[in-house]
Amino acid sequence: MTNKYLELAYKEALKAYELGECPIGAVVVYNDKVIAKAHNLRENKEDPLGHAEILAIKKASKKLGVWRLDGASLYVTLEPCVMCAGAIINSRIKEVYFGAEDPRNGAVKNNLDTFNAFTHKVKYQYLDDKSCSQIITNFFKDLRFNIDITNFKLETKRLLLRHFLENDLYDLYEYAKEPGVGELAGWKHHENISETKKVLEMFIKDKEVLAIYHKESQKVIGSIGIHKRYYPEFGGLKYREIGYTLSKNYWQKGLMTEALDSLIPRLFNEFKLDVLVCCHSINNIRSEKVINKQKFIYYKNKTLKGEKLRYYYLLKEDN
């Protein structure tokens, strides 16, 4: 990527990708300085106006204390839609540079010649950047790939992995209410059974979480999630994030290792995954040991909501 401002917009697009948003980023430049950066937040804010360009324009106007952005330039990873093109015109932005075309919804180079149709004319340049077009292709490929564990079952020596049932409520609550169990997995332990019921309903609806049923005690003692998350570094591949929780009463018995030893090959073979991703709190030594036993490869640290996390991946061919 040769344009430094488009590169900044692309970094914003990566942030959108990780949030499950269409990966579009924008920056506003004034007097050769970046005065605003933004990425798509329409889904997360449930705001139809949450496009990268509009959010960046709002930030730029606030920064300068005026609504007119005369002399400013906007760099965006994807050709603006008609709504964003209108906002660009009305903010009096001088010129726009975009990295990828949008043949279906673009309103600058494709479909509509918006920037030349009104009193204020906006100059534009299509930069034809492959990274900007590829990130959009990858995202929608990720979005369309789904798996369903509803009918999935796996039996090991001591365990049965299956989808959650409504009558698992009290078993789930029994371990979810224990302080320290959820906290190690990134969620707060449950204060009451009503909270657990909502989580159970979500497990059943989303079809992403397996119950760990302990045959000897005849109880559900934990869960393994095969979650849909968005990782641009694996964009275009078939991947899922795996996460797990186990009741304190069953720690240090090798049960999670037993479950994952059997489950992971099935995930690669049955659901045709290319990559499994997992992460743990940097202080969660137990999870780190389990992950290392599965030969996951460490690749980055990241702070998410104030918590430092360590990320790993496992490729199909390495399993």
C-alpha positions as a Markdown table, in Angstrom:
| # | Residue | x | y | z |
|---|---|---|---|---|
| 1 | Met | 0.0 | 0.0 | 0.0 |
| 2 | Thr | 1.8 | 3.1 | -1.3 |
| 3 | Asn | -0.6 | 5.8 | 0.1 |
| 4 | Lys | 0.0 | 6.5 | 3.8 |
| 5 | Tyr | -3.5 | 7.9 | 4.4 |
| 6 | Leu | -5.2 | 5.0 | 2.7 |
| 7 | Glu | -3.1 | 2.7 | 4.8 |
| 8 | Leu | -4.5 | 4.4 | 7.9 |
| 9 | Ala | -8.0 | 4.0 | 6.5 |
| 10 | Tyr | -7.2 | 0.3 | 5.9 |
| 11 | Lys | -6.1 | -0.1 | 9.6 |
| 12 | Glu | -9.5 | 1.3 | 10.5 |
| 13 | Ala | -11.2 | -1.2 | 8.2 |
| 14 | Leu | -9.3 | -4.0 | 10.1 |
| 15 | Lys | -10.9 | -2.7 | 13.4 |
| 16 | Ala | -14.4 | -3.0 | 11.8 |
| 17 | Tyr | -13.6 | -6.5 | 10.6 |
| 18 | Glu | -12.8 | -7.7 | 14.1 |
| 19 | Leu | -16.1 | -6.3 | 15.3 |
| 20 | Gly | -18.1 | -8.2 | 12.6 |
| 21 | Glu | -18.7 | -5.0 | 10.7 |
| 22 | Cys | -18.3 | -4.6 | 6.9 |
| 23 | Pro | -14.6 | -3.7 | 6.9 |
| 24 | Ile | -14.5 | -0.1 | 5.7 |
| 25 | Gly | -12.3 | 2.6 | 7.2 |
| 26 | Ala | -12.0 | 6.3 | 6.5 |
| 27 | Val | -9.7 | 9.2 | 7.5 |
| 28 | Val | -10.1 | 13.0 | 7.0 |
| 29 | Val | -6.9 | 14.9 | 6.1 |
| 30 | Tyr | -6.6 | 18.7 | 6.5 |
| 31 | Asn | -3.5 | 20.7 | 5.8 |
| 32 | Asp | -1.6 | 17.4 | 5.5 |
| 33 | Lys | -2.7 | 16.3 | 9.0 |
| 34 | Val | -5.1 | 13.5 | 9.9 |
| 35 | Ile | -7.9 | 15.1 | 11.9 |
| 36 | Ala | -10.3 | 12.2 | 12.0 |
| 37 | Lys | -10.3 | 8.4 | 11.7 |
| 38 | Ala | -13.3 | 6.1 | 11.8 |
| 39 | His | -14.6 | 2.6 | 10.8 |
| 40 | Asn | -18.0 | 1.1 | 10.2 |
| 41 | Leu | -20.1 | 0.7 | 13.3 |
| 42 | Arg | -23.6 | 0.3 | 11.9 |
| 43 | Glu | -24.2 | -3.2 | 13.4 |
| 44 | Asn | -22.6 | -2.5 | 16.8 |
| 45 | Lys | -24.4 | 0.9 | 17.2 |
| 46 | Glu | -27.5 | -0.3 | 15.4 |
| 47 | Asp | -27.3 | 2.9 | 13.5 |
| 48 | Pro | -28.1 | 3.1 | 9.8 |
| 49 | Leu | -25.8 | 6.2 | 9.6 |
| 50 | Gly | -22.9 | 4.4 | 11.2 |
| 51 | His | -20.8 | 4.3 | 8.0 |
| 52 | Ala | -17.1 | 5.0 | 8.2 |
| 53 | Glu | -17.3 | 8.2 | 6.1 |
| 54 | Ile | -20.1 | 9.8 | 8.1 |
| 55 | Leu | -18.5 | 9.0 | 11.4 |
| 56 | Ala | -15.1 | 10.4 | 10.2 |
| 57 | Ile | -16.8 | 13.6 | 8.9 |
| 58 | Lys | -18.6 | 14.1 | 12.2 |
| 59 | Lys | -15.3 | 13.8 | 14.1 |
| 60 | Ala | -13.6 | 16.2 | 11.7 |
| 61 | Ser | -16.3 | 18.8 | 12.0 |
| 62 | Lys | -16.1 | 18.5 | 15.8 |
| 63 | Lys | -12.3 | 18.8 | 15.7 |
| 64 | Leu | -12.4 | 22.0 | 13.6 |
| 65 | Gly | -15.5 | 23.4 | 15.2 |
| 66 | Val | -17.2 | 24.0 | 11.8 |
| 67 | Trp | -19.5 | 22.1 | 9.6 |
| 68 | Arg | -17.7 | 23.2 | 6.4 |
| 69 | Leu | -14.7 | 21.0 | 5.7 |
| 70 | Asp | -13.4 | 23.2 | 2.8 |
| 71 | Gly | -10.0 | 22.1 | 1.7 |
| 72 | Ala | -10.2 | 18.7 | 3.5 |
| 73 | Ser | -9.6 | 15.4 | 1.8 |
| 74 | Leu | -11.2 | 12.0 | 2.6 |
| 75 | Tyr | -9.5 | 8.7 | 2.2 |
| 76 | Val | -11.8 | 5.6 | 2.3 |
| 77 | Thr | -11.2 | 2.0 | 1.6 |
| 78 | Leu | -14.4 | 1.5 | -0.5 |
| 79 | Glu | -16.2 | 3.7 | -2.9 |
| 80 | Pro | -18.8 | 5.7 | -1.0 |
| 81 | Cys | -22.5 | 4.9 | -1.2 |
| 82 | Val | -25.1 | 7.5 | -2.1 |
| 83 | Met | -25.7 | 8.4 | 1.6 |
| 84 | Cys | -22.0 | 8.9 | 2.2 |
| 85 | Ala | -21.5 | 10.7 | -1.1 |
| 86 | Gly | -24.3 | 13.1 | 0.0 |
| 87 | Ala | -22.6 | 13.7 | 3.4 |
| 88 | Ile | -19.3 | 14.4 | 1.6 |
| 89 | Ile | -20.9 | 16.9 | -0.7 |
| 90 | Asn | -22.8 | 18.7 | 2.1 |
| 91 | Ser | -19.7 | 18.9 | 4.3 |
| 92 | Arg | -17.9 | 20.6 | 1.3 |
| 93 | Ile | -15.0 | 18.2 | 1.3 |
| 94 | Lys | -12.6 | 19.0 | -1.5 |
| 95 | Glu | -11.5 | 15.6 | -2.7 |
| 96 | Val | -12.0 | 11.9 | -2.1 |
| 97 | Tyr | -9.6 | 8.9 | -2.6 |
| 98 | Phe | -11.0 | 5.4 | -2.4 |
| 99 | Gly | -9.1 | 2.1 | -2.6 |
| 100 | Ala | -11.8 | -0.3 | -4.0 |
| 101 | Glu | -14.7 | 0.0 | -6.3 |
| 102 | Asp | -18.2 | -0.9 | -5.2 |
| 103 | Pro | -20.0 | -2.0 | -8.4 |
| 104 | Arg | -23.3 | -2.7 | -6.7 |
| 105 | Asn | -23.7 | 0.3 | -4.3 |
| 106 | Gly | -21.0 | 2.8 | -5.2 |
| 107 | Ala | -22.3 | 6.2 | -6.1 |
| 108 | Val | -19.1 | 7.9 | -7.3 |
| 109 | Lys | -17.5 | 5.8 | -10.1 |
| 110 | Asn | -20.3 | 3.2 | -10.4 |
| 111 | Asn | -24.1 | 3.6 | -10.8 |
| 112 | Leu | -24.2 | 7.3 | -10.0 |
| 113 | Asp | -21.9 | 10.2 | -10.8 |
| 114 | Thr | -22.9 | 11.9 | -7.6 |
| 115 | Phe | -19.9 | 14.1 | -7.1 |
| 116 | Asn | -20.6 | 16.0 | -10.4 |
| 117 | Ala | -24.3 | 16.2 | -10.1 |
| 118 | Phe | -24.7 | 19.0 | -7.6 |
| 119 | Thr | -23.5 | 22.6 | -7.0 |
| 120 | His | -20.5 | 21.6 | -4.9 |
| 121 | Lys | -18.2 | 19.5 | -7.1 |
| 122 | Val | -16.0 | 16.9 | -5.4 |
| 123 | Lys | -12.8 | 15.6 | -7.1 |
| 124 | Tyr | -12.2 | 11.9 | -6.7 |
| 125 | Gln | -9.5 | 9.4 | -7.5 |
| 126 | Tyr | -9.8 | 5.6 | -7.5 |
| 127 | Leu | -6.6 | 4.2 | -6.1 |
| 128 | Asp | -7.3 | 0.5 | -7.1 |
| 129 | Asp | -5.7 | -1.0 | -4.0 |
| 130 | Lys | -5.9 | -4.8 | -3.9 |
| 131 | Ser | -5.8 | -4.9 | -0.1 |
| 132 | Cys | -9.0 | -2.8 | 0.1 |
| 133 | Ser | -10.9 | -5.0 | -2.3 |
| 134 | Gln | -9.6 | -8.3 | -0.8 |
| 135 | Ile | -10.6 | -7.5 | 2.7 |
| 136 | Ile | -14.2 | -7.0 | 1.6 |
| 137 | Thr | -14.2 | -10.3 | -0.3 |
| 138 | Asn | -12.7 | -12.1 | 2.7 |
| 139 | Phe | -15.2 | -10.6 | 5.1 |
| 140 | Phe | -18.3 | -11.8 | 3.1 |
| 141 | Lys | -16.8 | -15.2 | 2.7 |
| 142 | Asp | -16.4 | -15.4 | 6.5 |
| 143 | Leu | -19.9 | -14.1 | 7.0 |
| 144 | Arg | -21.4 | -16.8 | 4.8 |
| 145 | Phe | -19.6 | -19.7 | 6.4 |
| 146 | Asn | -21.6 | -21.3 | 9.2 |
| 147 | Ile | -21.6 | -24.5 | 11.2 |
| 148 | Asp | -24.3 | -26.1 | 13.3 |
| 149 | Ile | -23.5 | -28.4 | 16.2 |
| 150 | Thr | -27.1 | -29.3 | 17.0 |
| 151 | Asn | -26.8 | -32.9 | 15.9 |
| 152 | Phe | -23.1 | -33.3 | 16.8 |
| 153 | Lys | -22.2 | -35.9 | 19.4 |
| 154 | Leu | -18.8 | -37.2 | 20.5 |
| 155 | Glu | -18.2 | -39.8 | 23.2 |
| 156 | Thr | -14.8 | -40.3 | 25.0 |
| 157 | Lys | -13.9 | -42.6 | 27.9 |
| 158 | Arg | -15.4 | -40.3 | 30.5 |
| 159 | Leu | -17.4 | -37.7 | 28.6 |
| 160 | Leu | -20.1 | -37.1 | 26.2 |
| 161 | Leu | -20.1 | -33.9 | 24.1 |
| 162 | Arg | -23.4 | -32.8 | 22.8 |
| 163 | His | -25.6 | -29.7 | 22.3 |
| 164 | Phe | -27.2 | -28.1 | 25.3 |
| 165 | Leu | -30.8 | -29.1 | 26.4 |
| 166 | Glu | -33.3 | -27.2 | 28.4 |
| 167 | Asn | -33.0 | -29.6 | 31.3 |
| 168 | Asp | -29.3 | -28.8 | 31.6 |
| 169 | Leu | -30.3 | -25.6 | 33.4 |
| 170 | Tyr | -29.5 | -26.6 | 37.0 |
| 171 | Asp | -26.2 | -28.3 | 36.0 |
| 172 | Leu | -25.1 | -25.2 | 34.1 |
| 173 | Tyr | -26.1 | -22.9 | 37.0 |
| 174 | Glu | -24.2 | -25.1 | 39.5 |
| 175 | Tyr | -20.8 | -24.4 | 37.9 |
| 176 | Ala | -21.6 | -21.0 | 36.3 |
| 177 | Lys | -22.3 | -19.5 | 39.8 |
| 178 | Glu | -18.9 | -20.5 | 41.1 |
| 179 | Pro | -16.7 | -17.4 | 41.5 |
| 180 | Gly | -13.5 | -17.8 | 39.4 |
| 181 | Val | -14.9 | -20.2 | 36.9 |
| 182 | Gly | -16.4 | -17.7 | 34.5 |
| 183 | Glu | -13.8 | -15.1 | 35.3 |
| 184 | Leu | -11.1 | -17.3 | 33.9 |
| 185 | Ala | -13.1 | -17.6 | 30.6 |
| 186 | Gly | -13.8 | -13.8 | 30.3 |
| 187 | Trp | -17.3 | -13.7 | 31.8 |
| 188 | Lys | -18.6 | -12.9 | 35.3 |
| 189 | His | -20.0 | -15.8 | 37.4 |
| 190 | His | -23.8 | -15.9 | 37.5 |
| 191 | Glu | -25.6 | -14.2 | 40.3 |
| 192 | Asn | -28.9 | -16.1 | 39.9 |
| 193 | Ile | -30.5 | -18.9 | 37.9 |
| 194 | Ser | -32.4 | -16.4 | 35.7 |
| 195 | Glu | -29.1 | -15.2 | 34.3 |
| 196 | Thr | -28.1 | -18.8 | 33.6 |
| 197 | Lys | -31.5 | -19.4 | 31.8 |
| 198 | Lys | -30.8 | -16.6 | 29.4 |
| 199 | Val | -27.3 | -18.0 | 28.7 |
| 200 | Leu | -28.7 | -21.5 | 28.1 |
| 201 | Glu | -31.4 | -20.1 | 25.7 |
| 202 | Met | -28.6 | -18.4 | 23.8 |
| 203 | Phe | -26.5 | -21.6 | 23.7 |
| 204 | Ile | -29.5 | -23.5 | 22.2 |
| 205 | Lys | -30.4 | -20.8 | 19.8 |
| 206 | Asp | -26.9 | -20.0 | 18.5 |
| 207 | Lys | -25.9 | -23.7 | 18.0 |
| 208 | Glu | -22.2 | -22.9 | 18.8 |
| 209 | Val | -21.7 | -24.4 | 22.2 |
| 210 | Leu | -21.3 | -28.1 | 23.3 |
| 211 | Ala | -22.2 | -29.3 | 26.7 |
| 212 | Ile | -19.6 | -31.5 | 28.5 |
| 213 | Tyr | -21.6 | -34.3 | 30.1 |
| 214 | His | -19.7 | -36.3 | 32.7 |
| 215 | Lys | -20.8 | -39.9 | 32.4 |
| 216 | Glu | -20.0 | -41.0 | 36.0 |
| 217 | Ser | -21.7 | -38.1 | 37.8 |
| 218 | Gln | -24.4 | -37.8 | 35.1 |
| 219 | Lys | -24.0 | -34.1 | 35.0 |
| 220 | Val | -23.1 | -31.3 | 32.6 |
| 221 | Ile | -19.9 | -30.0 | 34.0 |
| 222 | Gly | -18.7 | -27.6 | 31.4 |
| 223 | Ser | -18.9 | -26.3 | 27.9 |
| 224 | Ile | -16.9 | -26.0 | 24.7 |
| 225 | Gly | -17.8 | -23.2 | 22.3 |
| 226 | Ile | -17.0 | -23.2 | 18.6 |
| 227 | His | -17.6 | -19.6 | 18.1 |
| 228 | Lys | -18.0 | -17.4 | 15.0 |
| 229 | Arg | -15.6 | -14.6 | 15.5 |
| 230 | Tyr | -13.9 | -12.3 | 12.9 |
| 231 | Tyr | -10.1 | -12.5 | 12.4 |
| 232 | Pro | -8.9 | -10.6 | 9.3 |
| 233 | Glu | -5.5 | -12.4 | 9.5 |
| 234 | Phe | -7.4 | -15.6 | 8.6 |
| 235 | Gly | -9.9 | -13.9 | 6.3 |
| 236 | Gly | -11.1 | -16.1 | 3.5 |
| 237 | Leu | -10.3 | -19.3 | 5.3 |
| 238 | Lys | -12.8 | -21.5 | 7.2 |
| 239 | Tyr | -12.0 | -20.8 | 10.8 |
| 240 | Arg | -13.6 | -20.8 | 14.3 |
| 241 | Glu | -12.6 | -19.7 | 17.7 |
| 242 | Ile | -12.7 | -22.4 | 20.4 |
| 243 | Gly | -13.2 | -21.7 | 24.0 |
| 244 | Tyr | -14.0 | -23.8 | 27.1 |
| 245 | Thr | -15.1 | -23.8 | 30.7 |
| 246 | Leu | -15.0 | -26.5 | 33.3 |
| 247 | Ser | -16.5 | -26.8 | 36.8 |
| 248 | Lys | -14.0 | -26.3 | 39.6 |
| 249 | Asn | -14.8 | -29.7 | 41.0 |
| 250 | Tyr | -13.4 | -31.3 | 37.8 |
| 251 | Trp | -10.2 | -29.4 | 37.4 |
| 252 | Gln | -6.8 | -31.2 | 37.2 |
| 253 | Lys | -8.3 | -34.5 | 36.1 |
| 254 | Gly | -7.3 | -34.3 | 32.5 |
| 255 | Leu | -10.9 | -34.0 | 31.3 |
| 256 | Met | -10.6 | -31.0 | 29.1 |
| 257 | Thr | -7.5 | -32.4 | 27.4 |
| 258 | Glu | -9.5 | -35.7 | 26.9 |
| 259 | Ala | -12.4 | -33.7 | 25.3 |
| 260 | Leu | -10.2 | -31.6 | 23.0 |
| 261 | Asp | -8.0 | -34.6 | 21.9 |
| 262 | Ser | -11.1 | -36.1 | 20.4 |
| 263 | Leu | -13.0 | -33.0 | 19.4 |
| 264 | Ile | -10.4 | -31.0 | 17.5 |
| 265 | Pro | -9.7 | -33.6 | 14.7 |
| 266 | Arg | -13.5 | -34.0 | 14.3 |
| 267 | Leu | -13.9 | -30.2 | 13.8 |
| 268 | Phe | -11.3 | -30.2 | 11.1 |
| 269 | Asn | -12.6 | -33.2 | 9.3 |
| 270 | Glu | -16.4 | -32.9 | 9.8 |
| 271 | Phe | -16.8 | -29.1 | 9.5 |
| 272 | Lys | -13.9 | -28.7 | 7.0 |
| 273 | Leu | -12.2 | -26.0 | 9.1 |
| 274 | Asp | -8.8 | -24.7 | 7.9 |
| 275 | Val | -7.9 | -22.9 | 11.2 |
| 276 | Leu | -8.9 | -23.0 | 14.9 |
| 277 | Val | -8.2 | -19.9 | 17.0 |
| 278 | Cys | -8.2 | -19.8 | 20.7 |
| 279 | Cys | -7.1 | -17.3 | 23.4 |
| 280 | His | -6.8 | -17.0 | 27.1 |
| 281 | Ser | -6.2 | -14.4 | 29.7 |
| 282 | Ile | -2.5 | -13.8 | 30.1 |
| 283 | Asn | -2.7 | -14.9 | 33.7 |
| 284 | Asn | -4.8 | -18.1 | 33.0 |
| 285 | Ile | -2.1 | -20.7 | 33.4 |
| 286 | Arg | -4.5 | -23.7 | 33.4 |
| 287 | Ser | -5.9 | -22.7 | 29.9 |
| 288 | Glu | -2.4 | -22.1 | 28.7 |
| 289 | Lys | -1.3 | -25.7 | 29.6 |
| 290 | Val | -4.4 | -27.2 | 27.9 |
| 291 | Ile | -3.7 | -25.1 | 24.7 |
| 292 | Asn | 0.0 | -26.1 | 24.7 |
| 293 | Lys | -1.0 | -29.8 | 24.9 |
| 294 | Gln | -3.0 | -29.4 | 21.7 |
| 295 | Lys | 0.0 | -27.9 | 19.9 |
| 296 | Phe | -1.6 | -24.5 | 19.2 |
| 297 | Ile | 0.9 | -21.9 | 17.9 |
| 298 | Tyr | 1.1 | -18.6 | 19.7 |
| 299 | Tyr | 0.9 | -15.5 | 17.5 |
| 300 | Lys | -0.1 | -12.3 | 19.3 |
| 301 | Asn | -1.1 | -10.6 | 22.5 |
| 302 | Lys | -4.1 | -8.2 | 22.5 |
| 303 | Thr | -5.9 | -6.1 | 25.1 |
| 304 | Leu | -9.6 | -6.4 | 24.9 |
| 305 | Lys | -11.9 | -4.5 | 27.2 |
| 306 | Gly | -9.0 | -3.9 | 29.5 |
| 307 | Glu | -8.0 | -7.6 | 29.7 |
| 308 | Lys | -4.7 | -8.8 | 28.3 |
| 309 | Leu | -5.2 | -11.9 | 26.1 |
| 310 | Arg | -2.8 | -14.3 | 24.4 |
| 311 | Tyr | -3.9 | -15.7 | 21.0 |
| 312 | Tyr | -3.0 | -19.0 | 19.3 |
| 313 | Tyr | -4.0 | -20.8 | 16.1 |
| 314 | Leu | -3.9 | -24.4 | 14.9 |
| 315 | Leu | -3.9 | -25.3 | 11.2 |
| 316 | Lys | -5.6 | -28.3 | 9.7 |
| 317 | Glu | -2.4 | -29.7 | 8.3 |
| 318 | Asp | -0.7 | -29.4 | 11.7 |
| 319 | Asn | -3.4 | -31.4 | 13.5 |
